[in-house]
């Protein structure tokens, strides 16, 4: 009997509560919060009082309860906390999707992904309790990378920067092997000149010795058929990564004039009228040396290539590389550095980096080069010559960046001071045009990506993992 009476009372109470909620929803009664606080209610949904107090979501049926102090909390905290958690998860998913979409469209951060907006999903209480500047981001912790310092048995030290690969530790630390047979086969004057490089002094014995040395170098050139074969081998096998001059420039400005002078010296009946720059002769000998390395019919690190390289050094020493350097001076040093980088048995990577850095600095002092970091169009230069200057500059910059990154050393050219335009993709055929486009892509990648990598890995300030991920995104 008692159970039946209690059941009837409970049903009546529920019916009364439902009736009150319906009347509140229709605006016939004051909302629960206004009734609790004994405030005047305009019986709208939500009412103006709840809107003014910042709790429109509880109107008309919900209410706040007073906790310790003056702050009010929601009565149904469990359900609301669950709802806040679900909304935070949803906001985080939308932010991730927006971040991915923005990264595919632009390198700039989307305005809705500002730090102050990203903290909204954590709720006001967490924002108040944890200051924004004290939030620890594991990706923002500095990454310490000091590089590697090696000390040899004799006490000699060698520093490798943070970006240097482990392959630099595998290079032999022994002294370069002597090749007395090669030096005995070359006249003493040329050996002395080769030993003078890279000091860059003028030939100390006067014009007569200069003419004698030039005559020796011209007569030691291979015959035309062999020279043509070596040039073709260089263009096809050795210039896929590094090409500071075009085929036309090689043939018209280097090989043909030099072999015309060679024929004049070989034929006593001809008057010697051709004047050849010793640094152009050094370029040709370096090209022959590179071609000998990639010639599959010859053994690796063959003596023919070493002989050509020796003559290239002698030719480069015949004229000062520091007093009024010319374009061919820069080209000769870069070709020589390229040969040394492919002759690991005789030359260390450090020596190659120094040689490339020397070429980079000399390029900035070439008067005819008109400051390679500045675009040649500023000086009303001939279109063909301007394209050659642009190509040479970006080859210099690419080599400088590549070897600096390999050793973890600072580059010699700062991209912040460069406005030299990229060479245009030109060619008579589709194949030539496509090849030129590949070179253009190389220069763009070097300018936009390599510079960011260098700044990140070689900068004096420690970087954070978030910046590393950003550069990784650019590379990919």
Secondary structure, DSSP 8 states (H G I E B T S, - for coil): -HHHHHHHHHHHHHHHHHHHHHHHHTTSS--HHHHHHT------SS-HHHHHTT-GGGTTT--EEE-STT-EEES-HHHHHHHHHHHHHHHHHHHHHHHHHHHHH-SS--GGG-HHHHGGGG-HHHHHHS-GGG---GGGSEE----EEEE-TTS-EEEE-TT--GGGGTS--S-----HHHHHTS-HHHHHHHHHTTS----TT-HHHHHHHHHHHHHTS--HHHHHHHHHHIIIII-SS--SS-HHHIIIIIIHHHHHHHHHHH-TTS-------HHHHHHHHHHHHHHHHH-TTS-TT-HHHHHHHHHHHHHHTTS-SSSS--HHHHHHHHHHHHHHHT-TTT--HHHHHHHHHHHHHHHTT-TTTT-TTS-GGGGT--HHHHHHHHHHHHHHHHHHHHHHHHHT---SS-GGG----------SSHHHHHHHHHHHHHHHHIIIIIHHHHHHHH-SS-EEHHHHHHHHHHH-
